[in-house]
């Protein structure tokens, strides 16, 4: 595929010094490892890091002799002259969709699978870009006819599906604000989000409909219910009626030229208009059978209490009857979405993302693909959508694909079928979270252990050979083994294979693909490459790529050496692993949580394509850092900043991290990661207090304003008088502790805030969970622990005095000693068969309040002995764990919020032993240090050991 141009220069932010867009004698072009970086006085200085350019110096210390509180501000060296922008000139999500449609009108766009008999699913069915546009226009007309105006909030509650994306694109077209509703945030999150965001229309999938009906119908369910509720399902795109079988099946345009077996992974649906449109000719019987077998939606009045309830197809028909409405294009500064994420108090926070932020993210990701891996996504590429669209990671990935004419296939809704969906779709781009890749590795390792010894030895030998090759700098698609031959024969072999490729001609795009519009070919000249619409003024000038192009120039395939490649051995050994994700992957990206070095190594060795992990938050529109997939040394990091990100480090001396290096916990520069740039959110919806807390005002503006209290400078008054940050100047406090590596890549090493992610990408607020689990009668104190490399939560519990006895009475059985042990002790009373005496002892104890922690071990010497003995009992631990899980279920906690293992400790946490602060808050690093061995043991018990 030809490499398109994806970015042109944008003016630097207010925090960055101006830079010339073309190289001069005084200011040469900046590149990774380049010779110069611009300073505020216009002079040049050798860069400290290969991938970074400094745009602001470190802040001077507040007191003489102290280290600086803020380190230098950096951005990617390729963006010294300005931020990237899409060469097509798009500035909003609506324009990006229009550009993608102009590129790939007749190409497959959104696909789904229809259930068939026996719980199986048929092939993928696709709507083309033009057909999806027709659905968007009809839906826009229907929503406008229902009274929605620009700026209204539209909620979407359901799993990923074509309907989800159609609603999103209709919102972009009409300047509505899309509000994803995601019940994983908690039992009451659906009610809270709908009410807090002021949703005016709610689109809900069939499986979520009962919960919505309950909220609408029960008293006090929704104080201000949305006037319009629309449902889709139960089968995807069920409002499209299947056509009569045609005389002959037309060829599927979903089959790209690189489908080796010629089998179509899907087919194009015809007649996508309204409720009377046509379905796919490839599976009419399956659609009919599913329609007959699917239960009808729960009956609900069309209008009750001011709420209209109707189906997706019915709203499209209303749009058809009302006639087309012109689009209401949004401005770049308009809100695109409000995405709710976990809050430390239990209430989700609404992250406001503008169209500018979404476009900056797409431009940054697309530019990174070109410059890092020499790859580009476009018509003919496919992505499997299974991560929640309610999360910004998948949302940004899908918008990136649609902006360039690629197609998206939606999963069938079950994690267990993701592999089957991938095998059917055969994606070229795979976006996942660490848990998915951990499962792939675990499955492969299990199967390898069952191989015969000689086959197991062959696999491990190939793995080791390929690992050594990649560590030596080879491309991910390099052949592992080569047959050594003389140089002359090797040259003849290369000429012969080159002749065959030239005779076959260049790869052709899928049938019906128009000429690519607005994506000029990348031009190169000498030692520099100009990116964007030509190399004239305003283009970002960069040095040679450091990815695939640089590696390929070193003798064809770096690390491969001379000889005839034995690629069939790679396909034989690793082919089944790659087939598990479709077998056609050109790019694998991991995000949402850190990918462990072991899993990352496995994926890079076995996939045969670039594998990279990145870092971002909902507040930064997902894409802030991304690895260079051709640099092996970046394993374990999240890579350098992406092309729309500036960052700096803030010292956290109490944790041993200093922004300029030399801290007790990290010798190199480290500290809380601060981010700014065009991809940043504008604040938390209706929570100016949380917005202020999340930002550090720009120090220069704060000094200029004369306000040194930390609340002045930067920002501005938004709508309703609320404080709003200046995303080009003020710094977002991520709460993550980052360490800067020698090449300019970043590793996330700790948390400055208590919230963390599990490996499946779900946020956890330990303080909230500790408050809920503290209601268990057995709990006096509790510390909940998890990290982004684990999928489960564990806890350390100090049992309460009353709960200790009551739980022991309920859970333990005291078995009398054998008769021989009592010989000669006839006068001794027989031991009771049950632990009822413990219950009586518990009832006799005086009432103890939550503050009576020390009472657990007093008075007398028997209490600590009994407490220690019970805490060491496996049966007692199981009883405590059951209590905790029962409390969690009573509070409707999600599965990943339930504690899976517990360690009991008889001694209370206190300031004296260093486990509590003077204000009686948990010292989490000290707790981890004190109970590190017990935490490791619990994860070994759960099968999650490192």
Buried (B, 14 or more C-beta within 10 A) or exposed (E): BEBBBBBBBBBBBEBBBEBBBBBEEEBBBBBBBBEBBBBEEEEBEEBBBBBBBBBBEBBEBEEEEEBBBBBBBBBBBBBBBBBBBBBBEBBBBBBBBBBBBBBBBBBBBBBBBBBBEEEEBBBBBBBBBBBBBBBBBBBBBBBBBBEBEEBBBBBBBBBBBBBBBBBBBBBBBBBBBBBBBBBBBBEBBBBBBBBBBBBBBBBBBBEBBEBBBEBBBEEEBBEEBBBBBBBBBBBBBBBBBBBEEEEEEEEBBBBBEEBEEEEBBBBBBBBBBBBEBBBBBBBBEBBBBBBEEBEEBEEBEEEEEEBBBBBBBBBBBBBBEBEEBEBBBBEBEBBBBBBBBBBBEBBBBBBBBBBBBBBBBBBBBBBBBBBBBBBBBBBBBBBBBBBBBBBBBBBBBBBBBBBBBBBBBBBBBEEEBBBBBBBBBBBBBBBBBBBBBBBBBEEBEEEEEEEEEEEBEBBEEBBEBBBEBBBEBBBBBBBBBBEEBEEEBBEEBEEEEEEEEEEEEEEEBBEBBBEBEBBBEBBBEEEBBBBBBBBEEBBBBBBBBBBBBBBBEEEBBBBBBBBBBBBEBBBEBBBEBBBBBBBBBBBBBBBBBBBBEBBBBBBBBBBBBBBBBBBBBBBBBBBBBBBBBBBBEBBBBBBBBBBBBBBBBBBBBEBBBBBBBEBEBBEBBBBBBBBBBBBBBBBBBBBBEBBBEBBBBBBBBBEEEEEEEEBBBBBEEBEEEBBBBBBBBBBBBBBBBBBBBEBBBBBBBBBBEBBBBBBBBBBBBBBBBBBBBBEBBBBBBBBBBBBBBBBBBBBBBBBBBBBBBBBBBBBBEEEEEEEEEEEEEEEEEEEEEEBEEBBEBBEEEEEBEEEBBEBBBEEEEEBBEBBBEBBEBEEBBEBBBBBBBEBBEEBEBBEBBBBBBBBBBBBBBEEEEEBBEEEEEBBBBBBBEBBEEBBBBBBEEBEBEE
